[in-house]
């Protein structure tokens, strides 16, 4: 049952249109809050809030460069529950979580 609780948290984190949009943008490469905000046409506070939730869920990684923070997708196969699927093409950011597989499409 514990695995299903963790899996439910991952999907709950992804269960928001804005967070899914951020994931799709980051699948194309690293971005800072300003760039994400510009693409999504949302206030910085909203983007920062959603990025915080994605980071807490282990789906997004952050790298500081001076005053700016750049975000990228976390390495999903190294996620605490995820395992690389044998069916997923190499180089694709995807992971199998129990019975479900996450494959992030290119934007």
N, C-alpha and C positions, 0 to 999 in steps of 0.2 A: 504493500500500500504506500510506503514511503516514496517509491519511485513515481507513482501516479500523482502524489502531492507536488513533487518538484516539477513534473511535467505540466501539471495544471498551472503552476506559477509561471512557467515559460510561456504557455499559450495565453494566459491572462495578460502578461506583459505585452504580447504581440496583438492582443485583442482591441486595438485602437487604430483608427485610420491614420492619425498623425504619426504614431510610432511606426506603423508599417511603411508610411511614406518616407520617414527618415531612414529606415532600414534599406529601402529600395535605393535611395540616393547614395547612401554609404556603400552600397554594393558596387557602385561605379568608382569609388575611391574615397580617400580621406577628405574631410571637409571641416571647416570651423563653423561655429554657431551663426556667424553673419552670412555665410554662403548658404547654409541650410535655410535660414530665415528668409533669405531672398528668393530661393526656389519655391518655398512653400507659402510665401506671403503671409507669414504669421508673426506675432510679436516675439521679440527675443526671449521674454520671460516664459512664454509657452514652449518654445523650442527647448530652452534650457531645462524646463521641468520634465519634458518627455525624454530628453537625453539622460537626465538623472535616473529616471525609472529604467531605461534601457541599460544603463551602466550597472545599476543595482541588480538587475536581472542577469547580468553577465553576458549580454548580447552585444554590447558596444564597448570598445576600449578608447581611452583618451591618452593623448600625448601633448605635453605642454611644450611650447616654443616661445619663450619670452612671456609676454602677457596673453598670448593666444593659446587656446586649447583646440587641438585638432582631434576629430573623432573618426573612428573607423570601426568596421565590423570586428567583433571578437572572433578569434579562430574557433568556429563552432565545433570542429572535431575535438578540440581540447576543452570544450565546455564541460562542466562537471557531470552532465548526463549524456551529452552527445557523443556519437561514434560515427566515423566516416562510413557511409554506405558504399558497398561494393558496386552498386548500380549507378552511382553518381559519377559523371565524367571527371577525370583529374582536373584540378584547377578551379572547380566549381565550389562556391561557398555553400556547402550543404552539410547536414548532419542528420543522423537517425536518432530519434528520441523514442525509445520503446517502439510502439507500433506506428509512429508517425515520422515522416521525413520532412525536414525543412530545406527547401532549395530556393535561394533568393534569385529572382530573375534580374537580368541586366535592364537598366532603365534606358 
